[in-house]
Amino acid sequence: MQLVINSYGAFLQKSGDCFKVKAGDQVYEISCQKVSSILISTASSITTDAIKMAMENNIDIVFLDETGHPYARVWHPKLGSTSLIRRKQLEIAETEKGLNLALEWVKNKFNNQIELLKKLRSTRPHKSSEMTAYIKKLEEFALNVVKIEGTIDECRSKLLGIEGSAGRSYFEAISFLMPDRYKFEGRSRNPAKDEFNALLNYAYGILYSSVEKACIIAGLDPYLGFLHTDNYNKKSLVFDLIENYRIWADEIVVNLFASRRIKSDYFDKIPNGLILNKEGKALLISEFNNFMEESIRYKGRNIKRGNIIQYDCHNIANLLIAK
């Protein structure tokens, strides 16, 4: 599970084999064996003993900004695995093999989105015809991905263009299902223009952190992508890989609205937009953790969602070094 420090002035320290958190009048302890990551999203204090115990147990400490995106991470100084993995990753980054990997991840995203829309359609028969039209649009975009041909740069440009158009249709479908007061005009980031995007941005931020950690442990370079090109301080591989898992954040946020658990006082207004406040973050993080703890059938085995990202990253690393 993820240990989340979300209270202003909270204090995190070591207590035996446990992390001890003091937040106002509340004090609680949790075994380090139950913690996979520590997320700190507000002004807090942490002792060096707590940091040392986290490093000894492969627990990363991630600092999140107000939108949920990680801006810093404390991690032990060892490479996740052999440097051969990074060398092989660099070798295929600008080759057809690397692009084909990225194509598979984008196809997964489209298939996930289509399946989610079908699931949502089945529980809303009065909106079935409109949802069917959206699903057909996405299926057409997915077929266009299969037809992509050309040089690496041409394929990359075409693929990103299809992704953008498909994304607009997908989120238009999601907005169509929202209660009238929560309908939104497409994706908005930094800042979010509406409640849906404020929740989704924060959920994606948590996912980014999980994908980056999985890359590090598997020995992959988070900065060396196949579809997203290299830029200074841009974690291109994280942006590539997260396409496989965005659907989890989408489903969590959609279900929160569908179950009418979202309140207007979960959000604070900022210039030109909205952000989640402490109460809103607490609700989302709780739902996120519960969702990731669920076991599902995946590639012939039962596995918790929270372990799938690591499982996939190790498979990618093994693929890179396979002879």
C-alpha positions as CSV (number, residue, x, y, z in Angstrom):
1,M,0.0,0.0,0.0
2,Q,1.0,3.6,-0.3
3,L,1.4,5.6,2.8
4,V,0.1,9.1,2.1
5,I,1.1,12.2,4.2
6,N,-1.6,14.7,3.4
7,S,-1.9,16.7,6.5
8,Y,-0.2,20.1,6.9
9,G,2.6,19.9,9.5
10,A,2.5,16.1,9.8
11,F,5.6,14.4,11.2
12,L,6.9,11.0,10.0
13,Q,9.4,9.0,12.0
14,K,10.7,5.5,12.7
15,S,9.3,3.4,15.5
16,G,10.9,0.0,15.6
17,D,9.9,-1.7,12.3
18,C,7.1,0.7,11.8
19,F,6.5,4.2,10.4
20,K,5.0,6.5,13.0
21,V,2.9,9.4,11.7
22,K,1.8,12.3,13.9
23,A,-0.8,14.6,12.3
24,G,-2.4,17.1,14.8
25,D,-3.9,15.0,17.6
26,Q,-3.8,11.8,15.6
27,V,-0.9,9.3,15.9
28,Y,-0.8,6.0,14.0
29,E,1.8,3.4,13.1
30,I,2.1,1.1,10.1
31,S,4.6,-1.7,9.5
32,C,7.2,-1.0,6.9
33,Q,6.5,-4.4,5.4
34,K,3.0,-3.1,4.4
35,V,4.3,0.0,2.7
36,S,5.3,0.1,-1.0
37,S,5.7,3.9,-1.4
38,I,5.4,7.0,0.8
39,L,3.7,10.0,-0.9
40,I,4.1,13.4,0.7
41,S,1.7,16.0,-0.7
42,T,1.9,18.9,1.8
43,A,4.3,20.6,4.1
44,S,5.6,17.9,6.5
45,S,8.7,16.7,8.4
46,I,10.5,13.3,8.1
47,T,13.4,12.0,10.1
48,T,16.5,10.6,8.6
49,D,15.8,7.3,10.5
50,A,12.5,7.0,8.6
51,I,14.3,7.7,5.3
52,K,16.9,5.1,6.1
53,M,14.3,2.4,6.9
54,A,12.5,3.3,3.7
55,M,15.6,2.9,1.6
56,E,16.5,-0.4,3.3
57,N,13.1,-1.8,2.4
58,N,13.0,-0.5,-1.2
59,I,10.3,2.0,-0.3
60,D,10.6,5.2,-2.4
61,I,9.6,8.6,-0.9
62,V,7.8,10.7,-3.5
63,F,6.9,14.4,-3.1
64,L,3.8,15.5,-5.0
65,D,2.8,18.9,-6.1
66,E,-0.7,20.3,-5.7
67,T,-1.9,18.5,-8.9
68,G,-0.6,15.1,-7.8
69,H,2.5,15.1,-10.1
70,P,5.8,14.0,-8.5
71,Y,8.4,16.7,-8.4
72,A,11.0,14.8,-6.4
73,R,11.8,11.3,-5.2
74,V,14.1,9.8,-2.6
75,W,15.5,6.4,-3.8
76,H,18.5,4.3,-2.9
77,P,21.6,5.0,-5.2
78,K,21.7,1.5,-6.7
79,L,20.7,0.8,-10.3
80,G,17.6,-1.3,-10.5
81,S,19.4,-4.0,-12.4
82,T,22.3,-4.6,-14.9
83,S,23.3,-1.7,-17.1
84,L,23.0,-4.1,-20.0
85,I,19.2,-3.4,-20.0
86,R,19.8,0.3,-20.4
87,R,22.2,-0.3,-23.3
88,K,19.7,-2.5,-25.1
89,Q,17.0,0.0,-24.4
90,L,19.1,2.7,-26.1
91,E,19.9,0.4,-29.0
92,I,16.2,-0.1,-30.0
93,A,14.9,3.4,-29.1
94,E,15.0,4.7,-32.6
95,T,14.3,1.4,-34.4
96,E,11.2,-0.4,-35.6
97,K,11.4,-2.8,-32.7
98,G,11.1,0.1,-30.2
99,L,8.3,1.7,-32.2
100,N,6.4,-1.7,-32.3
101,L,6.6,-1.9,-28.5
102,A,5.1,1.6,-28.3
103,L,2.4,0.7,-30.8
104,E,1.3,-2.3,-28.7
105,W,1.0,0.0,-25.7
106,V,-1.2,2.5,-27.6
107,K,-3.4,-0.4,-28.9
108,N,-3.8,-1.5,-25.3
109,K,-5.0,1.9,-24.4
110,F,-7.5,2.0,-27.1
111,N,-8.8,-1.5,-26.3
112,N,-9.1,-0.5,-22.6
113,Q,-11.0,2.7,-23.4
114,I,-13.4,0.7,-25.7
115,E,-14.0,-1.9,-23.0
116,L,-14.7,0.8,-20.4
117,L,-17.2,2.6,-22.7
118,K,-18.9,-0.7,-23.3
119,K,-19.1,-1.4,-19.6
120,L,-20.6,2.1,-19.0
121,R,-23.0,1.6,-21.9
122,S,-24.4,-1.6,-20.4
123,T,-25.5,0.2,-17.2
124,R,-27.0,3.2,-19.1
125,P,-29.4,1.7,-21.7
126,H,-31.1,5.1,-22.2
127,K,-27.8,6.4,-23.7
128,S,-26.9,3.2,-25.6
129,S,-27.2,4.6,-29.1
130,E,-25.0,7.6,-28.4
131,M,-22.4,5.4,-26.6
132,T,-22.4,2.9,-29.5
133,A,-21.5,5.8,-31.9
134,Y,-18.6,6.8,-29.6
135,I,-17.4,3.2,-29.4
136,K,-17.4,2.8,-33.2
137,K,-15.3,6.0,-33.5
138,L,-12.7,4.6,-31.1
139,E,-12.7,1.3,-33.0
140,E,-12.0,3.1,-36.2
141,F,-9.1,5.0,-34.6
142,A,-7.7,1.6,-33.3
143,L,-7.8,0.2,-36.8
144,N,-5.9,3.2,-38.1
145,V,-3.1,2.4,-35.7
146,V,-2.7,-1.0,-37.3
147,K,-2.4,0.6,-40.8
148,I,0.4,3.0,-39.9
149,E,3.4,2.8,-42.2
150,G,6.5,4.9,-43.1
151,T,9.7,5.9,-41.5
152,I,10.1,5.9,-37.7
153,D,9.5,9.7,-37.5
154,E,6.5,9.5,-39.9
155,C,5.0,6.7,-37.9
156,R,5.6,8.5,-34.6
157,S,3.9,11.7,-36.0
158,K,0.9,9.7,-37.3
159,L,0.5,7.8,-34.1
160,L,0.5,10.9,-31.9
161,G,-2.1,12.5,-34.2
162,I,-4.4,9.5,-34.0
163,E,-4.0,9.4,-30.2
164,G,-4.9,13.1,-29.9
165,S,-8.1,12.7,-32.1
166,A,-9.1,9.5,-30.3
167,G,-8.6,11.1,-26.9
168,R,-11.0,13.9,-27.8
169,S,-13.7,11.5,-28.8
170,Y,-13.1,9.3,-25.7
171,F,-13.4,12.2,-23.2
172,E,-16.4,13.6,-25.1
173,A,-18.1,10.2,-24.4
174,I,-17.1,10.3,-20.7
175,S,-18.5,13.9,-20.4
176,F,-21.7,12.8,-22.1
177,L,-22.2,10.3,-19.2
178,M,-21.5,12.8,-16.4
179,P,-24.3,14.5,-14.4
180,D,-25.1,17.8,-16.0
181,R,-23.3,19.9,-13.3
182,Y,-20.1,17.9,-13.9
183,K,-19.9,17.8,-17.7
184,F,-16.6,19.1,-19.0
185,E,-15.0,20.4,-22.2
186,G,-12.2,17.9,-22.9
187,R,-9.0,17.4,-21.1
188,S,-7.5,20.3,-19.1
189,R,-4.2,20.3,-17.2
190,N,-2.2,22.8,-15.2
191,P,-4.7,23.9,-14.0
192,A,-7.8,21.7,-14.4
193,K,-10.8,23.7,-15.5
194,D,-13.4,21.5,-13.9
195,E,-13.9,18.9,-11.2
196,F,-13.5,15.8,-13.4
197,N,-10.1,16.9,-14.7
198,A,-8.9,17.9,-11.2
199,L,-9.5,14.4,-10.0
200,L,-8.1,12.8,-13.1
201,N,-4.9,14.9,-13.1
202,Y,-4.2,13.8,-9.5
203,A,-4.9,10.2,-10.3
204,Y,-2.6,10.3,-13.3
205,G,0.1,11.9,-11.1
206,I,0.0,8.9,-8.7
207,L,0.2,6.5,-11.7
208,Y,3.2,8.4,-13.1
209,S,5.0,7.8,-9.8
210,S,4.1,4.1,-9.8
211,V,5.3,3.6,-13.4
212,E,8.6,5.5,-12.8
213,K,9.3,3.3,-9.7
214,A,8.6,0.1,-11.7
215,C,11.0,1.3,-14.4
216,I,13.8,1.9,-11.9
217,I,13.3,-1.4,-10.1
218,A,13.3,-3.3,-13.5
219,G,16.5,-1.5,-14.6
220,L,14.8,0.5,-17.3
221,D,15.7,4.1,-18.0
222,P,12.6,6.2,-17.3
223,Y,13.9,9.0,-19.6
224,L,14.5,6.9,-22.7
225,G,11.2,6.4,-24.5
226,F,10.2,4.9,-27.9
227,L,7.2,6.9,-28.9
228,H,7.7,10.1,-26.9
229,T,10.9,11.7,-27.9
230,D,13.7,12.8,-25.6
231,N,13.6,16.2,-24.0
232,Y,15.5,17.7,-21.1
233,N,14.1,16.2,-17.9
234,K,11.3,14.5,-19.7
235,K,10.6,10.9,-18.5
236,S,9.7,9.7,-22.0
237,L,9.4,6.0,-21.2
238,V,7.1,6.7,-18.3
239,F,4.8,8.7,-20.8
240,D,5.0,5.7,-23.1
241,L,4.3,3.0,-20.5
242,I,1.5,4.8,-18.7
243,E,-0.8,4.4,-21.7
244,N,-1.3,0.8,-20.6
245,Y,-2.7,1.9,-17.2
246,R,-4.5,5.2,-17.6
247,I,-7.7,3.3,-17.8
248,W,-7.5,2.5,-14.1
249,A,-7.5,6.2,-13.1
250,D,-10.3,6.8,-15.6
251,E,-12.5,4.1,-14.1
252,I,-11.8,5.2,-10.5
253,V,-12.8,8.8,-11.3
254,V,-15.8,7.9,-13.4
255,N,-17.1,5.6,-10.6
256,L,-16.7,8.3,-8.0
257,F,-19.0,10.5,-10.0
258,A,-21.4,7.7,-10.8
259,S,-21.8,6.8,-7.2
260,R,-22.4,10.5,-6.4
261,R,-19.6,10.7,-3.9
262,I,-18.1,13.9,-5.3
263,K,-18.9,17.1,-3.5
264,S,-18.2,20.6,-4.6
265,D,-16.3,21.3,-1.3
266,Y,-13.6,18.8,-2.3
267,F,-12.2,21.4,-4.6
268,D,-10.4,24.8,-4.1
269,K,-10.5,27.5,-6.7
270,I,-7.2,28.8,-8.0
271,P,-6.5,31.3,-10.8
272,N,-8.0,29.9,-14.0
273,G,-9.0,26.6,-12.5
274,L,-9.5,24.1,-9.7
275,I,-7.4,21.8,-7.5
276,L,-8.3,19.0,-5.1
277,N,-8.1,20.0,-1.5
278,K,-7.2,17.7,1.5
279,E,-10.6,16.1,1.7
280,G,-10.8,15.5,-2.0
281,K,-7.3,14.0,-2.1
282,A,-8.2,11.7,0.8
283,L,-11.2,10.3,-1.0
284,L,-9.4,9.8,-4.2
285,I,-6.3,8.2,-2.7
286,S,-8.4,5.8,-0.6
287,E,-10.3,4.7,-3.7
288,F,-7.1,4.4,-5.7
289,N,-5.4,2.2,-3.1
290,N,-8.4,-0.1,-2.8
291,F,-8.6,-0.4,-6.5
292,M,-4.9,-1.3,-6.8
293,E,-5.2,-3.9,-4.1
294,E,-7.8,-5.9,-6.0
295,S,-6.6,-9.1,-7.7
296,I,-7.6,-9.6,-11.3
297,R,-6.8,-12.2,-13.9
298,Y,-3.9,-11.0,-16.0
299,K,-2.0,-12.9,-18.6
300,G,-3.0,-16.3,-17.2
301,R,-2.4,-15.5,-13.5
302,N,-4.1,-13.8,-10.6
303,I,-2.3,-10.7,-9.6
304,K,-3.1,-7.4,-7.8
305,R,-3.4,-4.4,-10.1
306,G,-0.7,-2.7,-8.0
307,N,1.8,-5.4,-9.0
308,I,1.0,-5.5,-12.7
309,I,3.1,-2.5,-13.6
310,Q,6.2,-4.0,-12.1
311,Y,5.4,-7.4,-13.7
312,D,5.2,-5.7,-17.1
313,C,8.4,-3.7,-16.6
314,H,10.3,-6.8,-15.7
315,N,9.0,-8.5,-18.8
316,I,10.1,-5.6,-21.0
317,A,13.5,-5.7,-19.4
318,N,13.8,-9.4,-20.1
319,L,12.6,-8.9,-23.7
320,L,15.4,-6.3,-24.2
321,I,18.2,-8.6,-23.1
322,A,16.8,-11.8,-24.6
323,K,19.2,-13.3,-27.2
